[in-house]
Each structure stands twice: as C-alpha cells, then as structure tokens.
Amino acid sequence: MDIFAFAMKMEKDGETFYRDLAQKTANQGIANIFEMLADEEVKHYGTIKSLQGGTHLVAETDILGRAKNIFERMRDFNDPLRIDAGQIELYRQAMKFEKQSENFYLDRADQTKDTEQKQLFLRLASEEKKHCFLLENIVDFVSRPRSWLENAEFFHLENY
C-alpha cells in the first residue's frame, strides 16, 4: 500500500471512529464535537487525495473555536453529563489515535524532499495536534465538568 493510500485509509478510519463515538455519546454537545472531528477527518482525506493527484490544498479549520462555543453552551444550559468510565476510555483511545496520526505526518514530512509536500504534512500534523488537544479537554471536562468550565485555562482553547 502506498503512503497516500495508507494516509487516506487512516483518515477514513478516523471519520468512522468519530461518527461511532458521536452515536454512543449521550451528551449532545460532546456528540456534536465528535461529528466535527469526523468532518475534519473527511477534510484531511480530501487534502491527501489532492496531494496524491498533484494539487496542494489544505483547508483551514477553526475546530477549537467551534468546540469552545459548544462547551460554553453546555455550561449555560447545565446539560447533565452521563458519561461512564468505558466512554472516557474510548475518548482516551481517540487521543492516542490523534497522537499517532500527528507522528505519522511528522515522519512523512521528515522523509519527503518536496517542499510543498513537507508543508502539507506539517500542516496535517498540526491539525492532528489540535484534535488531540481537544480530546484531552473533553476527557478533563467529562472527568470533572464543574471545575473544568470555571478554570481560566479553558479560555485558551481558541488560541492553541
């Protein structure tokens, strides 16, 4: 399997994983974030496909800003969290997946001689890092929702 096919499969698997998580999550706000993550994986798939075809397109995303808005709405509506330990473990699994994806793209960036491809792989690695950061915040949020929302560090999400 060539590198592009592998990367596209990885992104497709990520999309499936997040859509599945969204269906398993009782909290609508968190389900919406997982749907956004799935949509991001679709964008990454398209980016890799364009790279494979010789075009170089990377869509800019604002997932952290959009997620912050969802968290704030959840706080404002006092939406109760019904998350069990198994669910949190799935979120941690997703964090590992994003970290592996980030490392994969960083490795590809190191291995390519093509400057444009290198920049695209670095950009994809940066996007995966944002996803990992978001998932870390979800794990923190579901583990301790009241203190997490009041924590001043929460407000650095959009500037990450």
Secondary structure, DSSP 8 states (H G I E B T S, - for coil): --HHHHHHHHHHHHHHHHHHHHHH-S-HHHHHHHHHHHHHHHHHHHHHHHHHTT--------HHHHHHHHHHHHHHHT------HHHHHHHHHHHHHHHHHHHHHHHHHHH---HHHHHHHHHHHHHHHHHHHHHHHHHHHHHSHHHHHH-GGGGGGGG-
